[in-house]
């Protein structure tokens, strides 16, 4: 994984980017009173995952800093999962957001494995 030349080459970035777009579109389906409350919050936290990965990659020369930023991305992923569960239960009870929740759960696991990789094998 050290041969990656750009954060755009990282699988965790690619998936985080794709999911941020999905969350953006989903959030625009929320009732108007939620667009600027829960909708805005989940849009920001979902986009923060990819942005934090990109910023951390820019600091990859400093392993501790890189790990720190990827941990921040993990925390944002957890935040999105919490928000998705709440939005699903409140606004989509008939068609829960199970697929999106499962994809973010998978992303969280990928980020966790990446953190372990950087801790143990990153030069």
N, C-alpha and C positions, 0 to 999 in steps of 0.2 A: 504493500500500500504506500510505501514511501515514494514510489515512482510517480505518484500522482502529481501532475503539474499545476492543477487548478482545483479549487474546491468543487467546481462543476463536475469533476471526475469521480467524486465520492458518491457512492450509492446512497448514503444517508442524506446527502444534500439533494440528490435527484428525487428521492421519495418525499422528502420534506417539502420541496418545491411543488411537486405534483399535488400533494395533499393540501397545501396552503391554498392552491387554486380551487380545489374541491370545497374546502371550508368556506372560502370567499363566496362561491356561488350558493352554497347551502344557506349561508347566513342571510343572504338577500331574500330568502323565502320566509324569513321570520316576520311576525307581525310588526307593523310600523313602530309600535312602542318599544320593541326589542332591538330595532336596527342600530340604535345608538347606545344601547346598554350592553346586553349580552352579545349582540351581533358584532359590535365594534371590538369588544374585549376578545372574543374568540378569533376574529380576523387578525388582530395585533399579535396575540400569542402564537397563532399558527405560523404567521410570517416570521416571527422572532426566531423560531427554530432554525430555519434555513439561513437567516441572517447571522445568527450566532455561530453556526457552523462555518460560514464563509469568513467571519471575522477571526475565529479561532485558527482557521487554516492559514490566514495571513500571519499568524504568530507561531506557526508550526516549528520554526527554528528553535523556539523556547518551549521544550516539551511540557513543562509544568503549566505554562500559560495556555498552550493548546488544549491540554486536558481540562483545565479550568473552564474554558469556553464550551467545550463539548459537554461538560457536566451542566452548564447553564442551559444548553440546548435540550438536554435530558429533562431538566426541571420544567422547561417550557412545554415539552411534550406531555409531561404529567399534567400540567395545567390545562392543556387542550383536552386531554382525556376527561378530566373532571368537568370541564365546561360542556363537552359533547354529551356526557351522560345526563347532565341537568337539562340541556336543550332537548335531547331526545325524549326524556321523561315528560317534560312540560309541553313541548310543541309538536312532537311527532309520536304520540302514543300508539297510533294505529299503524304507523310505518316507522318503527324505531331506526335510528341511525347505526344499526349494527355493523354494516360493512365499513363505514367510516371509523367507527370505534375500534374495530378489529385491525384496520390498517394502521391507526395510530399506536395501538398496542404493539403491533409488529415493528413499527418504526422505533418505538422505545427500546425494544429488545435489540434491534440493530445498533442503535446508538450505544447501548450498554456494552455490547460486544466490541464496538469500535473503541470505546474508552479503555477496555481491557487490553485491546491490541496496542493502543498507543502507550499505555503504561508499561507493557511487558516487552514490546518489540520495536518501538519507534526509536530511531537513532538520534 
